[in-house]
Amino acid sequence: PLAIMERQCVKDYKFPGYDFVVPAGMLVQVPSPAIMKDAKYFPDPLRFNPENFNEENKAKDLRMHFGLWPRS
């Protein structure tokens, strides 16, 4: 599994509510283990729960520890 995935921003992106822009071409690192342990998305995130990986949760696009999106 990947601990950090790196993606290149393809167009300028401004974070809503912040005065910060990620410019096109910048590399962005996504810490997938931190997302998988976020209680906002998974109740009791430190306990293994197979339901976190069912079809209902698949729509959240949070199962990215083996890569996600085109050209992962």
C-alpha atoms as an extended CHARMM CRD file, in Angstrom:
* protein
*
        72  EXT
         1         1  PRO       CA              0.0000000000        0.0000000000        0.0000000000  PROA      1               0.0000000000
         2         2  LEU       CA              1.0600000000        3.5630000000       -0.6500000000  PROA      2               0.0000000000
         3         3  ALA       CA              1.6480000000        5.8450000000        2.3100000000  PROA      3               0.0000000000
         4         4  ILE       CA              1.6990000000        9.0070000000        0.2290000000  PROA      4               0.0000000000
         5         5  MET       CA              0.4270000000        9.4510000000       -3.2920000000  PROA      5               0.0000000000
         6         6  GLU       CA              1.7560000000       12.2530000000       -5.4140000000  PROA      6               0.0000000000
         7         7  ARG       CA             -0.2740000000       14.0010000000       -8.0900000000  PROA      7               0.0000000000
         8         8  GLN       CA              0.4490000000       16.9610000000      -10.3200000000  PROA      8               0.0000000000
         9         9  CYS       CA             -2.1150000000       19.7490000000      -10.3100000000  PROA      9               0.0000000000
        10        10  VAL       CA             -3.3690000000       20.2150000000      -13.8910000000  PROA      10              0.0000000000
        11        11  LYS       CA             -4.9610000000       23.6380000000      -13.3550000000  PROA      11              0.0000000000
        12        12  ASP       CA             -4.8690000000       26.3330000000      -10.6820000000  PROA      12              0.0000000000
        13        13  TYR       CA             -7.0010000000       25.3990000000       -7.6730000000  PROA      13              0.0000000000
        14        14  LYS       CA             -8.1070000000       27.7780000000       -4.9030000000  PROA      14              0.0000000000
        15        15  PHE       CA             -9.1040000000       26.1660000000       -1.6330000000  PROA      15              0.0000000000
        16        16  PRO       CA            -12.6170000000       27.3010000000       -0.6650000000  PROA      16              0.0000000000
        17        17  GLY       CA            -12.5380000000       29.5770000000        2.3640000000  PROA      17              0.0000000000
        18        18  TYR       CA             -8.7670000000       30.1040000000        2.1930000000  PROA      18              0.0000000000
        19        19  ASP       CA             -6.5160000000       32.5540000000        0.4050000000  PROA      19              0.0000000000
        20        20  PHE       CA             -4.3310000000       29.7790000000       -0.9870000000  PROA      20              0.0000000000
        21        21  VAL       CA             -3.9440000000       28.6430000000       -4.5790000000  PROA      21              0.0000000000
        22        22  VAL       CA             -2.2350000000       25.4750000000       -5.7580000000  PROA      22              0.0000000000
        23        23  PRO       CA             -0.7650000000       26.4800000000       -9.1120000000  PROA      23              0.0000000000
        24        24  ALA       CA             -0.9480000000       24.2670000000      -12.1820000000  PROA      24              0.0000000000
        25        25  GLY       CA              2.1120000000       22.0370000000      -12.3880000000  PROA      25              0.0000000000
        26        26  MET       CA              2.6870000000       21.8490000000       -8.6250000000  PROA      26              0.0000000000
        27        27  LEU       CA              3.1090000000       18.3890000000       -7.1000000000  PROA      27              0.0000000000
        28        28  VAL       CA              0.5980000000       17.6150000000       -4.3440000000  PROA      28              0.0000000000
        29        29  GLN       CA              1.0670000000       14.8190000000       -1.8080000000  PROA      29              0.0000000000
        30        30  VAL       CA             -1.9890000000       12.9860000000       -0.4760000000  PROA      30              0.0000000000
        31        31  PRO       CA             -1.4740000000       11.0800000000        2.8250000000  PROA      31              0.0000000000
        32        32  SER       CA             -3.7980000000        8.1300000000        2.2390000000  PROA      32              0.0000000000
        33        33  PRO       CA             -3.3220000000        6.5020000000        5.7010000000  PROA      33              0.0000000000
        34        34  ALA       CA             -4.4240000000        9.7330000000        7.3900000000  PROA      34              0.0000000000
        35        35  ILE       CA             -7.6100000000        9.8150000000        5.3170000000  PROA      35              0.0000000000
        36        36  MET       CA             -8.3500000000        6.1650000000        6.0940000000  PROA      36              0.0000000000
        37        37  LYS       CA             -8.1210000000        6.9790000000        9.8350000000  PROA      37              0.0000000000
        38        38  ASP       CA            -10.3320000000       10.0700000000        9.7460000000  PROA      38              0.0000000000
        39        39  ALA       CA            -13.3930000000        9.6940000000       12.0050000000  PROA      39              0.0000000000
        40        40  LYS       CA            -15.2270000000       12.1510000000        9.7630000000  PROA      40              0.0000000000
        41        41  TYR       CA            -15.4020000000        9.3890000000        7.1460000000  PROA      41              0.0000000000
        42        42  PHE       CA            -15.1350000000        6.1740000000        9.1770000000  PROA      42              0.0000000000
        43        43  PRO       CA            -16.6430000000        5.7210000000       12.6520000000  PROA      43              0.0000000000
        44        44  ASP       CA            -14.1000000000        4.1320000000       15.0010000000  PROA      44              0.0000000000
        45        45  PRO       CA            -11.3480000000        4.4300000000       12.3650000000  PROA      45              0.0000000000
        46        46  LEU       CA             -8.6350000000        2.6190000000       14.3400000000  PROA      46              0.0000000000
        47        47  ARG       CA            -10.6770000000       -0.5980000000       14.4930000000  PROA      47              0.0000000000
        48        48  PHE       CA            -10.6660000000       -2.8600000000       11.4250000000  PROA      48              0.0000000000
        49        49  ASN       CA            -14.1710000000       -2.8470000000       10.0040000000  PROA      49              0.0000000000
        50        50  PRO       CA            -14.8010000000       -4.6180000000        6.6740000000  PROA      50              0.0000000000
        51        51  GLU       CA            -17.8640000000       -2.3930000000        6.1550000000  PROA      51              0.0000000000
        52        52  ASN       CA            -15.4550000000        0.4720000000        5.4440000000  PROA      52              0.0000000000
        53        53  PHE       CA            -14.7190000000       -1.2540000000        2.1270000000  PROA      53              0.0000000000
        54        54  ASN       CA            -18.2380000000       -2.1560000000        0.9700000000  PROA      54              0.0000000000
        55        55  GLU       CA            -19.9550000000       -0.7980000000       -2.1480000000  PROA      55              0.0000000000
        56        56  GLU       CA            -21.7670000000        1.9430000000       -0.2160000000  PROA      56              0.0000000000
        57        57  ASN       CA            -18.4830000000        3.4230000000        0.9800000000  PROA      57              0.0000000000
        58        58  LYS       CA            -16.8570000000        2.9450000000       -2.4220000000  PROA      58              0.0000000000
        59        59  ALA       CA            -18.6870000000        6.0570000000       -3.6270000000  PROA      59              0.0000000000
        60        60  LYS       CA            -16.7250000000        8.1800000000       -1.1460000000  PROA      60              0.0000000000
        61        61  ASP       CA            -13.5110000000        7.6970000000       -3.2110000000  PROA      61              0.0000000000
        62        62  LEU       CA            -11.6150000000        7.2190000000        0.0320000000  PROA      62              0.0000000000
        63        63  ARG       CA            -10.1840000000        3.7690000000       -0.6350000000  PROA      63              0.0000000000
        64        64  MET       CA             -7.0280000000        5.0680000000       -2.2270000000  PROA      64              0.0000000000
        65        65  HSD       CA             -4.2950000000        3.0980000000       -0.4580000000  PROA      65              0.0000000000
        66        66  PHE       CA             -3.5530000000        1.1480000000       -3.6650000000  PROA      66              0.0000000000
        67        67  GLY       CA             -4.0590000000        4.1160000000       -5.9480000000  PROA      67              0.0000000000
        68        68  LEU       CA             -7.1140000000        5.7520000000       -7.4390000000  PROA      68              0.0000000000
        69        69  TRP       CA             -7.9330000000        7.8330000000      -10.4720000000  PROA      69              0.0000000000
        70        70  PRO       CA             -6.5130000000        7.3870000000      -13.9790000000  PROA      70              0.0000000000
        71        71  ARG       CA             -2.8330000000        6.4640000000      -14.2430000000  PROA      71              0.0000000000
        72        72  SER       CA             -2.4910000000        5.5370000000      -10.5670000000  PROA      72              0.0000000000
